[in-house]
Amino acid sequence: MPGLAMRPDAGPPAQGGEQENMKLEWGRIFRWGLKVVSYAKGTFLLSVALLLIASLLAIYQPLLVGSLVNQLQGLATGGSDKAVEMADTGAAPAPPAAEAATPAEATPEATAPPEPGFLDQAMASIMPGSLSALAWLFLIIVLAKALANFLAQWVSSWADSRVTLKLQQGMHDKLLHLGPSYHQKHDLGKTSATVVQFAQGAQQMLCEVYRSWLVQLITLFFAILTLYQQLTTSELSTGSIALLLGALVVVPIFGWWMSNYLRDVSTEMRDAFVSVQSEFMNSGAAPMEVQIMGAHKQRGQAFHTKILHQAKVKVKSAFFQTINRIFSSSTTPFLQALFIISFVIAMPDDAGQLQRAAGSIVAVYLLIPQALAPVQQIVAFFAGVNMSWPQVKVVVDMLETEPEVREVPDAAELTPGSHDVTLDAVTFSYQKGGKKILDNISHSFPAGKRSAIVAHAGKGKSTALGLIMRLRDPQEGSITIGGQDIRQVTLDSLRGQV
C-alpha cells in the first residue's frame, strides 16, 4: 500500500509469488501420515476396523442374493426348502438321489454340474442351508452393515477431530518458536490460512494415506476373489472373465489420469484464496490511512481484481470436477452393461448350465460395484493427493521449519541478577554477503545503569536488541551477559531476565 514502508533495519521483505515444487514427495507424506495418525491411534484403528467390517458385509450381500435365486429355482423345479442344498458356487440344486440313479430319466438338455473347487467349497461353507435362514441372515447383514457404517463414520469423525486439534495446536506453538526471518518471509494471510484452513485438509489427506490403504486393499482382495469365483460359475469364457477383471482396473486408472489436471487447478484455487485474504488484510490493516490518502479507489480496484480472478478459478475448477464426477459415476453402469453383453454373447445352449449360472449372474451384477468401489477409492485417493498436496506441502513445510536459533544440548541457566551486557566484535547482516547492519561492533553496557543507542533509521538499533534477546545470532563475534555467552544459556532464562 502506498505510504506504508517497512523499517530499513526490520529485515528482508516478504517473498511472495515464489514458485513451489509441486512434485509429490511420498516419503514426507507417509512419514507425516504416520505421525498425525499417532495423535489418536486408538480411535483411528477402531475406525479402520469398523470400515473394514462394513465393506466385507457389503461383499457378502450379493452372495446371499445369488443364493436366494438358486434356492427359489430349486423350489420352483419341485424341491423343498429342506431338500435344496445351497452352494455359494451358484450351482443349481443337485437332483434327488432316485433321479440321479436313473440316467434314462434325466433331462436330455441338462448336464451334470462340475465338481466344486476350493473356492466353491469355501463360499458354500458360509451360506445358510434353507430359504428361511437365508432371509433372516440377509436382514441381519443389512442391519449390521448399517450399524458398522454409522459407528465407522462417528469414530472417524472423532479421530479426525482429535488429530486436527493436535495438529493445529502444534502448528500454533511452532510459529511462536520461529524467528523473525520466517515471519518476514511469509505473509500473515497465508500463515493464517495455513493454520486455520489448510491444516484440516492436510489432516484428512495424511490420515487417509493409511486408512485408505488398509481398508481398500483388503476389501479389494476379497472382492476380486469373490467376483472371480462367481464369474467362473456364471459359465463365462476365460477371455470374457479376463476382459471384465481388466476393465475393473483399467477404467478407473484412466479416470485417475484424467483427474491429474485437477492438481494444478487446486494450486490455482489455493493461491487465489490466499491472494484475496492478503489483499483484504492489506486494506483492513490501516483503514484510516487509506481514507486520509484517498486510496480507497485503488484499494477497491486491487481487491476487485483479486476476487474476480478467484471467481474465474472457481468456475474452472467446478468444470473439471464435474467431468471427473460424471466419469466416476458412469463407470459402474458401464461395467455392469459390459458383463451382461459378454454373458449374452457367450450364453450356453445347455439348460443345466443356464440353471446353474442364474444365481451367479445376479451375484456378479451386484458384486461389480463392490469390486469397483475399492479401486475407485484408491484412484480417488491418488487424485486427492494430487489436488491436496499443494496445501499439505505448506503445512508440512511449516512443521519442518527449524528455528533460527536453538539451544545447545547442555545449555545452562543464565545466572540471576544485574549483569553487564557486552558486545564483542559483533558483525551481522540479514542476507549472506549483504549489507552489514552491524560491523565489528564492540561495546559494554554496565549493569545498573540506563543506556541508550542513538542512530538514524536502519542503523541497527532494533537489530542489536534482537541479537541480545537472541532472536538471531551474529555471523561474527559474541554477546555475553555477566560473562556468560548467551549462546550457551537456555532461551527461557535469557529472555526471562533481559
N, C-alpha and C positions, 0 to 999 in steps of 0.2 A: 504494500500500500504506500503511495507517495507520502513522504514526510516522516515515515517511521523507519528508523535505521537502527541497526544493532551496534552496540558499543564496539569500537575497534579492538578492544582487549577482551571481548567476550568469547573469543574462539572462532573457529571456522564456521561459515554459514551452513544452513541445512542443505543437503544434497538431494534434490528432487529429480524425478524422472530418470533415475539410473536404470539401465537395462538389467533385469534379473535373469539368471539362467533357470529356465523352466524345465530342464531335463529332470525326469523323475529320479529320485535318489532312494532306491529301495532299502538300502542299509539304514538310512536315517528313519525312514518310515517304519520299518519293523522294530528298530530299537526304541523309538519313542512310543510306538504302539504298545510294546510290552511294558514300558514304563507307566503309561497312563492306565493300562488295564490293572496294574498292581495297586492303583489307588483304591480299587474296590473289587479285588479279585474274587472274593466270596460270592457277592451278588452277580458278578459277571459270569462266573462259571455256572451258577444256578440258571441264569437266563439262557446260556448256551444249551444246557441240558433240557430245559423246557421247550426251546425252539426245535431241538432235535427230535424230541418225543412227538411234537405236533406234526413235524414233517414226515416221520415214519408212519404215523397213523393215517396221514393223507395218502400215502402209498398203499396202505393196507385196504383202504375203502374200495378202490376199483376192483381189487381181487375178490372182495365179498360180493360185489355186484355181478361179476362174471360167474362166480359160483352160484349165485341166485338164479341166473339164467340157466345154468346147467341143471340145477335142481328142478326148476319148472319144466324144463324139457323132459327130464326123466319122468316126472309125474304125468305130463301130457301124453307120453308114449306108453302109459299103462303101469308105471311103477308106483310105489307108495313112498310116503315120507320117510319111513323107516328103512325101506329097501334100497333107496337111492344112495349110492356111495359117492361121496363128494371127493373130488381131487382138484387141487389148485391148478392142475395141468390144463384144465378146460376140456378134458375128455368127457364124453357123454357117459351116462351110467352103463356099467357092464351088463350084458344080457343075463337073465336068470340062468341058473345052473342047468335047468332042464333044456332050455333053448340052446345053450352052448353045447350041450352034449348031443344035440341032433343037428348035424350040419345040413342035412337035407331041408330042414325047415327054416334055415337062416335066410334073411332077406338078401336077394341076389346083389342089390346095388351096394350094400354096406360092406365095409371091410373091417377087420378087427383092429382095435386101437393099438398103436405102437406101444412097446414096452416103456414104461416111465423111466426117465433118467433120474440122476441125483437131485437136480433142481426141482423136477416134478414132484419127487417124493418129499422134499423139504417143504415145498409150498403146500402139498396136501396135508402135511402134519399140523399146519396152523389153521386149517379150515374146520368148521363145525360139521358134524355128520348128519344134521337134519335141518329141514327148512325153518322150523320154529327157532332152533338155536341160532341159526344164521341171522334171522330177522332181529332177534334180541341183541346179538353181538353187534350188528350194524348200528343199532340205536346207541349202544354203549360207546362204540367207537366215535360216533358223531359227537356225543356229549363230552367224551374225554378229550377229543381234539379241540373243541371249543374252549374247554376249561384250560387246556395246556396253552393255547394261543393267548387267552386272557392273562394268565399268570406270566407268560413269557414277556408280553408287552409291558405289563406292570413292573416286573422285576427289571427289565431292560431300562425302562424309564428311570427307575430308582437308581440303578447302577450308573446310568449316564449322568444323572443329576449330581451324584456324588463325585464323579470324575471331573465334570465341568467345574464344580465348586473348587476342588483342589487345584485344578489346572489354572483357573483364573486367579486364585489366591497366590499360587506360585509365581505367576507372571507379574502380578502386582508387587510382590515382595522383591522379585528380581529387578524390576525397574528402579526400586528405591536404592538398590546397591550399585547400579550402573552409574558411571561417571558423567560429567557434563558433556564430554565429547559425543557420547551416544545420543543424548537428548538434543544436542545441537544439530546432529546429522539427521535426526528422524523427526518428521513433522508430528506435532501433537495430535492432529486429527487422525493421522494414520496409526499412531501408537494407541490412541483411544479406541479406534475401530478394531485394532488387533486384539486388545484385551476383552472388550465388551462383546464384539460380534464374531470375529474370526475364530476366537478360542472355542466357541460352541461347535462350529463346523469342523474344526480340527479334532476335537474330542470324538465326534461321531465317526469321522473317517479313520482315525487311529484305532478306535475300538473295533470297527468293522474289519480291520486288517486281520484280526484273529477270529472274531465272531463269524464272519462270512466263510472263512476257510474251514473252520471246524465244522460248522453246520452244513454248509452247501456241499462240501466234498464228500462227507459221509452220506448225506442224502442222495447225492448223485450216484454214488456207488450202488446203493441198494435199489435206486430207481432204475438204473440201466440193467442191473442183474434181473430184476423182476420183469422189466419190459422185454428183455431178450428171451426169457423163459416163456412169456406169453406169446411172443412173436413166433417162436418155433412151434408152439401148439396151434397157432392160427392157420397152419398149412401154407404160409407164405414161402416163396422160394428164397434161397440163400442170398441171391442178388437183391431182392426186394428188401430183405432184412438189413443188409449192409447199407443200402441206399437210405433207408429211413433212419438208422442209427447215425449214419454220416451226416444226414441233414440236421439232426439234433445238435451237432457240434458246429457245422459249417455256417448255418444260417445265423445263429447268434453271434458268431465271430465276425461275420460281415456287418452285423449291426454295431458291433464294438468298433470296427474300423471306421464306420460312418460317423460314430459319435465322437471320435477323437477330435474332430474340429471344434467340439464344444469346449475343449480346454482353453483354446485361445479366446473364445468368446467370454468364458468365465474370467479370464485375466482382464479383459476389457471392462467387464462389469465391476470387478474389484477396484480397478484404477479409477473408474468413473465415480463410484461411490465415495472413495477416499477424496477425490478431487472436489466433489460437491461439498463434502463435510469440511474440508480445509478452507474452501472459499467462503463458506458461511462463517467459520470461526474467524477468518480474517476480517470480515465485515463486523462481526459481533464483538471483536476484541476492543475496539475503540470507536464506538458509535458517535461520541461527542466530537472527536477529531474529524470524522467523516463529514459531520454537519458543518463544522467550522470551516473546513477546507472546501466545502461544496462538492465533495467527491461522491455524492450518493448516486449520480447517474452512472459514473464509471464503475462504482461498486455493483450497481444493479445490472449493468450490462455484462460485467465479468461473471456474476452469479448466473445470469440467464444463459450465457454460453455454456457453462458447466452443466446445468440441469438439462439443457437441450441435447447435449452430447450424451448424457446419461439416458435420456429417453430413447434416443436412436439405438443405443447399445441394448437397451431392454427389448425393443422390438426385434432386433436382430437375434438376440438370444432366444426369445419366445418362438421365433420362426423355426430355428433349427431344433429346439427342444420338442416342438410339436411334431416335426418329421420323425424324430427319434422315437417318440412315444407311439405314433401310429405304426411304425415298423415293428416295434416290440409287441404291440397288442395284436398285430396280424400274424405273427409267427406261429402261434399255437393253432389257429384255424387252418393255416396253410399246411402244416404238418399232418393234421388230422385228415384233411382232404387228400393229401398225398398217400396216406395209409389206405383210405377207402378205395382210391383208384387202383393202387397196387393190388389190393385183395380182389377187386372185381376183375382185373385183367388176368390174374393168376388163379381165379376161383376154380377149385377142383370140381370135377363132374361127379365124384363119388358121394353118395348121400351120407355115408358114415363119416367121411371126412368133414363134410359140411356141418353135420350134427355136432361133432367133437369141437369144431372151430368156433361155434356160436358164442359160447361164453368168453373165449379168449379174445374174440373180435371186440366185444363190448369192453372187456377189461383193458385192452390195448388202447382203444379210443379214449378211455378215461385216464389211462396212465400217461399218455403223451404230455398233457400239461404238467403232471407231477415230475416227469423226467426232464422236461424242458425248463421248469422253474429254477432248479439249482444252476443250470447252465446260464440262464438269463441273469440270475443273481450274481454269478461270478463275473460275467461280462459287464453287467451294470456296475459292479464294484470297480473294475478296472477303468470304466468310463468315468465313474465318480471320482476316482483318484486323479485322473487327468484333469477333471474340472476343478477339484478341490485343492490340488497341490499348490497353486499359486498362493492361496490364502494360508494353507497349512504351513508352507515354507516360511512365511512371515512369522508365524507363531514359533516354529522350531528355531528359526534364526535368533529370535529374541531370547528364547530359553537357553540357547547355546552360547550367547554372547558372554564373554568373560569381562569382569570388571577391569577398569583401567589400572587400579591399584589393588593389590592383595596383600594380606598379612603373610609374613614369613612363618614357617611351621612352628618355630619356638619363640614367637613374639612375646615380649614381656609387657607388664603393665607400666604405664607412664607414672613415675613417682609423683604422688600428690604434692601440691604446694605451689608457691610462686617461683618461677624459674626464668632465667634469661632465654630469649629466643634468638638463635644465631644462624644467619645465612652465610655459608662458606663457599665462595666461588660458584654461586648458583647461576646456571645458564638454562634457559627454557625457550622453546618455540612451539607453536601449535602444530605446525607442519614440519615434517622431517626435511631438513635443508632449507626451511623457510625463514622468514624474518624472525630474529631473536627478540622476544619481548623483554626478557631479562638476559643480560650478557655479562657473565663473570661478576655477579653482584655479591659483595661480602658486607655484612652489617650485623650488629648485635643490638637487640632491643633489651635493655636492662629490666630486671624484674622489679615490680612495684612502682614503675613509673609509666606515665602516659606518653605514648609515642604517636607521631602522625607521619604519613607519607604524602607529600605534596608533589603532584606532577600533572602534566597535561593528559587529556583523554587518550587512552590507548597506550600509555607508557608502562603499564604493568602493575598498577595498584591492586586491582582485584585479583590479578594473576598471582601476585605474591601471597595474598591472604589465602587463596585457594591452595597454593603449594604448602603453606604452613598447616592448613587443615588436611592436607594430603588428599585433596580431590584429584590431583595429578602428581606425578613425580617429575623432578627436573631431569633434563638429559645429562647435565654435569653438575658436580658439586653436591653439597649435603646441607640438611637443615637439622639442627639439634635444639632440644628443649631441656635445659638443665643438664646438658652434656649427653643426653640420650638421643641417638639418631632416630628420627621419627619413623624411619622405615623398619626399625627393629621393635617397635611397640605396637600394641593392639590398636585398631582403629577406634573402638569404643572408648578406650581410656584416653586416647589423644583428643578426640572430638568432644569428649565429655568435660575436658578441662580447659580447652582453648576458648 
